[in-house]
């Protein structure tokens, strides 16, 4: 999925997981790139879908994510 997106001017393999730091007040959103989807099928039509992602370092303000004054999130993948 990531290899396919590299050829395009826009990308659609990004994921975000809304998280919190555990104190009930602060939240940290985690951003990544979807690299693989695996579906496991069991008896009686049960299934589990697993997503493998490459995550960005949201704590590094130099090469991680930046949020502008309007709340727009920019991610530096390098």
mmCIF file of the C-alpha atoms, coordinates in Angstrom:
data_MODEL
# 
_entry.id   MODEL 
# 
loop_
_atom_site.group_PDB 
_atom_site.id 
_atom_site.type_symbol 
_atom_site.label_atom_id 
_atom_site.label_alt_id 
_atom_site.label_comp_id 
_atom_site.label_asym_id 
_atom_site.label_entity_id 
_atom_site.label_seq_id 
_atom_site.pdbx_PDB_ins_code 
_atom_site.Cartn_x 
_atom_site.Cartn_y 
_atom_site.Cartn_z 
_atom_site.occupancy 
_atom_site.B_iso_or_equiv 
_atom_site.pdbx_formal_charge 
_atom_site.auth_seq_id 
_atom_site.auth_comp_id 
_atom_site.auth_asym_id 
_atom_site.auth_atom_id 
_atom_site.pdbx_PDB_model_num 
ATOM 1  C CA . UNK A 1 1  ? 0.000   0.000   0.000  1.00 0.00 ? 1  UNK A CA 1 
ATOM 2  C CA . UNK A 1 2  ? 2.774   2.394   0.875  1.00 0.00 ? 2  UNK A CA 1 
ATOM 3  C CA . UNK A 1 3  ? 4.658   1.513   -2.333 1.00 0.00 ? 3  UNK A CA 1 
ATOM 4  C CA . UNK A 1 4  ? 1.541   2.237   -4.395 1.00 0.00 ? 4  UNK A CA 1 
ATOM 5  C CA . UNK A 1 5  ? 1.092   5.642   -2.706 1.00 0.00 ? 5  UNK A CA 1 
ATOM 6  C CA . UNK A 1 6  ? 4.683   6.658   -3.439 1.00 0.00 ? 6  UNK A CA 1 
ATOM 7  C CA . UNK A 1 7  ? 3.799   6.891   -7.147 1.00 0.00 ? 7  UNK A CA 1 
ATOM 8  C CA . UNK A 1 8  ? 0.886   9.289   -6.521 1.00 0.00 ? 8  UNK A CA 1 
ATOM 9  C CA . UNK A 1 9  ? 0.707   13.002  -5.714 1.00 0.00 ? 9  UNK A CA 1 
ATOM 10 C CA . UNK A 1 10 ? -1.830  12.296  -2.951 1.00 0.00 ? 10 UNK A CA 1 
ATOM 11 C CA . UNK A 1 11 ? -1.723  9.483   -0.422 1.00 0.00 ? 11 UNK A CA 1 
ATOM 12 C CA . UNK A 1 12 ? -4.459  7.380   1.112  1.00 0.00 ? 12 UNK A CA 1 
ATOM 13 C CA . UNK A 1 13 ? -2.612  4.863   3.288  1.00 0.00 ? 13 UNK A CA 1 
ATOM 14 C CA . UNK A 1 14 ? -2.442  7.014   6.400  1.00 0.00 ? 14 UNK A CA 1 
ATOM 15 C CA . UNK A 1 15 ? -3.976  6.001   9.711  1.00 0.00 ? 15 UNK A CA 1 
ATOM 16 C CA . UNK A 1 16 ? -4.630  7.823   12.951 1.00 0.00 ? 16 UNK A CA 1 
ATOM 17 C CA . UNK A 1 17 ? -5.352  6.364   16.374 1.00 0.00 ? 17 UNK A CA 1 
ATOM 18 C CA . UNK A 1 18 ? -6.822  8.651   18.998 1.00 0.00 ? 18 UNK A CA 1 
ATOM 19 C CA . UNK A 1 19 ? -5.062  8.037   22.265 1.00 0.00 ? 19 UNK A CA 1 
ATOM 20 C CA . UNK A 1 20 ? -4.837  9.408   25.745 1.00 0.00 ? 20 UNK A CA 1 
ATOM 21 C CA . UNK A 1 21 ? -1.990  9.567   28.209 1.00 0.00 ? 21 UNK A CA 1 
ATOM 22 C CA . UNK A 1 22 ? -4.015  8.056   31.030 1.00 0.00 ? 22 UNK A CA 1 
ATOM 23 C CA . UNK A 1 23 ? -4.752  11.055  33.220 1.00 0.00 ? 23 UNK A CA 1 
ATOM 24 C CA . UNK A 1 24 ? -8.212  11.616  31.713 1.00 0.00 ? 24 UNK A CA 1 
ATOM 25 C CA . UNK A 1 25 ? -7.343  15.092  30.399 1.00 0.00 ? 25 UNK A CA 1 
ATOM 26 C CA . UNK A 1 26 ? -4.526  14.922  27.865 1.00 0.00 ? 26 UNK A CA 1 
ATOM 27 C CA . UNK A 1 27 ? -4.817  13.192  24.508 1.00 0.00 ? 27 UNK A CA 1 
ATOM 28 C CA . UNK A 1 28 ? -2.142  12.238  21.987 1.00 0.00 ? 28 UNK A CA 1 
ATOM 29 C CA . UNK A 1 29 ? -3.063  11.197  18.466 1.00 0.00 ? 29 UNK A CA 1 
ATOM 30 C CA . UNK A 1 30 ? -0.771  8.666   16.807 1.00 0.00 ? 30 UNK A CA 1 
ATOM 31 C CA . UNK A 1 31 ? -0.194  8.792   13.030 1.00 0.00 ? 31 UNK A CA 1 
ATOM 32 C CA . UNK A 1 32 ? 1.172   6.110   10.749 1.00 0.00 ? 32 UNK A CA 1 
ATOM 33 C CA . UNK A 1 33 ? 1.166   4.470   7.344  1.00 0.00 ? 33 UNK A CA 1 
ATOM 34 C CA . UNK A 1 34 ? -0.756  1.271   6.703  1.00 0.00 ? 34 UNK A CA 1 
ATOM 35 C CA . UNK A 1 35 ? 1.688   -1.321  5.360  1.00 0.00 ? 35 UNK A CA 1 
ATOM 36 C CA . UNK A 1 36 ? -0.229  -4.610  5.509  1.00 0.00 ? 36 UNK A CA 1 
ATOM 37 C CA . UNK A 1 37 ? -3.718  -5.989  6.166  1.00 0.00 ? 37 UNK A CA 1 
ATOM 38 C CA . UNK A 1 38 ? -4.134  -9.590  7.337  1.00 0.00 ? 38 UNK A CA 1 
ATOM 39 C CA . UNK A 1 39 ? -7.501  -11.290 7.728  1.00 0.00 ? 39 UNK A CA 1 
ATOM 40 C CA . UNK A 1 40 ? -7.755  -14.460 9.804  1.00 0.00 ? 40 UNK A CA 1 
ATOM 41 C CA . UNK A 1 41 ? -10.894 -16.545 9.250  1.00 0.00 ? 41 UNK A CA 1 
ATOM 42 C CA . UNK A 1 42 ? -12.147 -19.057 11.804 1.00 0.00 ? 42 UNK A CA 1 
ATOM 43 C CA . UNK A 1 43 ? -14.991 -21.541 11.985 1.00 0.00 ? 43 UNK A CA 1 
ATOM 44 C CA . UNK A 1 44 ? -18.594 -20.310 12.017 1.00 0.00 ? 44 UNK A CA 1 
ATOM 45 C CA . UNK A 1 45 ? -17.704 -17.279 9.863  1.00 0.00 ? 45 UNK A CA 1 
ATOM 46 C CA . UNK A 1 46 ? -15.690 -15.580 12.632 1.00 0.00 ? 46 UNK A CA 1 
ATOM 47 C CA . UNK A 1 47 ? -12.780 -13.421 11.580 1.00 0.00 ? 47 UNK A CA 1 
ATOM 48 C CA . UNK A 1 48 ? -10.148 -11.039 12.885 1.00 0.00 ? 48 UNK A CA 1 
ATOM 49 C CA . UNK A 1 49 ? -8.544  -8.306  10.806 1.00 0.00 ? 49 UNK A CA 1 
ATOM 50 C CA . UNK A 1 50 ? -5.024  -7.169  11.719 1.00 0.00 ? 50 UNK A CA 1 
ATOM 51 C CA . UNK A 1 51 ? -3.437  -3.948  10.506 1.00 0.00 ? 51 UNK A CA 1 
ATOM 52 C CA . UNK A 1 52 ? 0.345   -3.509  10.371 1.00 0.00 ? 52 UNK A CA 1 
ATOM 53 C CA . UNK A 1 53 ? 1.466   0.117   10.421 1.00 0.00 ? 53 UNK A CA 1 
ATOM 54 C CA . UNK A 1 54 ? 4.674   2.118   10.387 1.00 0.00 ? 54 UNK A CA 1 
ATOM 55 C CA . UNK A 1 55 ? 4.218   4.792   13.069 1.00 0.00 ? 55 UNK A CA 1 
ATOM 56 C CA . UNK A 1 56 ? 5.599   8.344   13.143 1.00 0.00 ? 56 UNK A CA 1 
ATOM 57 C CA . UNK A 1 57 ? 7.280   9.739   16.242 1.00 0.00 ? 57 UNK A CA 1 
ATOM 58 C CA . UNK A 1 58 ? 4.622   12.146  17.522 1.00 0.00 ? 58 UNK A CA 1 
ATOM 59 C CA . UNK A 1 59 ? 6.865   13.302  20.368 1.00 0.00 ? 59 UNK A CA 1 
ATOM 60 C CA . UNK A 1 60 ? 9.637   14.661  18.098 1.00 0.00 ? 60 UNK A CA 1 
ATOM 61 C CA . UNK A 1 61 ? 8.617   18.215  17.155 1.00 0.00 ? 61 UNK A CA 1 
ATOM 62 C CA . UNK A 1 62 ? 11.448  18.595  14.605 1.00 0.00 ? 62 UNK A CA 1 
ATOM 63 C CA . UNK A 1 63 ? 10.736  15.579  12.399 1.00 0.00 ? 63 UNK A CA 1 
ATOM 64 C CA . UNK A 1 64 ? 7.464   14.241  13.755 1.00 0.00 ? 64 UNK A CA 1 
ATOM 65 C CA . UNK A 1 65 ? 4.138   16.061  13.513 1.00 0.00 ? 65 UNK A CA 1 
ATOM 66 C CA . UNK A 1 66 ? 3.305   19.744  13.597 1.00 0.00 ? 66 UNK A CA 1 
ATOM 67 C CA . UNK A 1 67 ? -0.053  21.330  14.339 1.00 0.00 ? 67 UNK A CA 1 
ATOM 68 C CA . UNK A 1 68 ? -0.640  24.862  13.054 1.00 0.00 ? 68 UNK A CA 1 
ATOM 69 C CA . UNK A 1 69 ? -2.779  27.522  14.715 1.00 0.00 ? 69 UNK A CA 1 
ATOM 70 C CA . UNK A 1 70 ? -5.883  26.243  12.900 1.00 0.00 ? 70 UNK A CA 1 
ATOM 71 C CA . UNK A 1 71 ? -5.422  22.667  14.163 1.00 0.00 ? 71 UNK A CA 1 
ATOM 72 C CA . UNK A 1 72 ? -4.239  21.317  10.794 1.00 0.00 ? 72 UNK A CA 1 
ATOM 73 C CA . UNK A 1 73 ? -1.814  18.410  11.325 1.00 0.00 ? 73 UNK A CA 1 
ATOM 74 C CA . UNK A 1 74 ? 1.257   18.119  9.111  1.00 0.00 ? 74 UNK A CA 1 
ATOM 75 C CA . UNK A 1 75 ? 3.419   14.986  9.155  1.00 0.00 ? 75 UNK A CA 1 
ATOM 76 C CA . UNK A 1 76 ? 7.039   14.841  8.067  1.00 0.00 ? 76 UNK A CA 1 
ATOM 77 C CA . UNK A 1 77 ? 7.620   11.256  6.863  1.00 0.00 ? 77 UNK A CA 1 
ATOM 78 C CA . UNK A 1 78 ? 11.420  11.659  6.560  1.00 0.00 ? 78 UNK A CA 1 
# 
